[in-house]
Amino acid sequence: MKTRKQVIKDTVKAYIKNNKEDYKAFLGLIKHRRKGLGNKMLATFADKKGRAELSLPEKLWQVLDMSMDDPRFLITNEEVRWFGKTFPQFLIPYEF
């Protein structure tokens, strides 16, 4: 049986392989968002207090969210940190 982390890794890799154009466009969006950061280590929401750490393409988010039951995808701080370190291309700030 695959571990939760392995399922996430396999799902992200499959998304990248099967959605090359969407993935490339998404990376351009992340690059643009990073350019606008006043602080390279911290990204904030436009109109709310808080920290926006990750951004995922909608299709990828939906697949991951549907495939995770208990707990749901990215609900724990530990999983958010692991995902950001494993897939830094989805980080809004350059690192945490």
C-alpha positions in Angstrom: 0.0 0.0 0.0 1.3 3.4 -0.9 1.9 6.0 1.8 0.1 9.3 1.8 3.2 11.2 0.8 3.9 8.7 -2.1 0.3 9.2 -3.4 0.8 13.0 -3.3 4.2 12.7 -5.1 2.8 10.4 -7.8 -0.3 12.6 -8.3 1.8 15.8 -8.8 4.2 14.0 -11.1 1.3 12.7 -13.2 -0.3 16.1 -13.3 3.0 17.7 -14.6 3.5 15.0 -17.2 -0.1 15.1 -18.5 -0.7 18.9 -18.3 2.6 20.4 -19.6 1.1 23.6 -21.1 -1.1 24.3 -18.0 1.9 23.6 -15.7 4.2 25.9 -17.7 1.6 28.7 -17.6 1.1 28.2 -13.9 4.9 28.5 -13.2 4.8 31.8 -15.1 2.0 33.0 -12.8 4.0 32.0 -9.7 7.1 33.8 -11.1 5.0 36.9 -11.6 3.6 36.7 -8.0 7.1 36.3 -6.6 8.3 39.4 -8.4 5.7 41.4 -6.6 6.8 40.3 -3.1 8.2 43.0 -0.9 9.7 40.3 1.3 11.0 37.2 -0.5 10.3 35.0 2.5 6.7 36.1 3.1 3.7 36.4 0.8 0.5 37.8 2.1 -3.1 37.7 0.8 -4.2 40.8 -1.0 -6.9 41.8 1.4 -6.5 39.7 4.5 -4.0 39.2 7.2 -2.3 35.9 7.0 0.3 34.1 5.0 -0.2 32.6 1.5 2.4 29.9 1.3 1.4 27.7 -1.6 -0.5 27.9 -4.8 -1.6 25.0 -6.9 -3.3 24.7 -10.3 -7.0 24.1 -9.8 -7.0 20.6 -11.5 -4.2 19.4 -9.3 -5.8 20.8 -6.2 -9.1 19.0 -7.0 -7.5 15.7 -7.6 -5.4 15.8 -4.5 -8.2 17.1 -2.3 -10.6 14.3 -3.6 -8.0 11.6 -3.0 -7.2 12.5 0.6 -9.7 11.5 3.2 -8.5 11.7 6.7 -7.1 14.3 7.2 -7.9 16.3 4.1 -5.1 17.5 1.8 -2.9 20.2 3.3 -4.9 20.5 6.5 -1.9 20.0 8.8 1.0 22.4 9.1 3.3 19.4 8.9 1.9 18.4 5.5 2.1 22.0 4.2 5.8 22.2 5.2 6.6 18.9 3.7 4.7 19.7 0.4 6.5 23.1 0.1 9.9 21.5 0.6 9.1 18.6 -1.7 7.6 20.8 -4.5 9.1 24.3 -4.1 7.8 25.3 -7.5 4.4 25.7 -5.8 5.7 28.1 -3.1 4.8 31.7 -3.3 7.6 32.9 -1.1 10.9 31.5 -2.1 11.1 29.3 1.0 9.7 29.0 4.5 
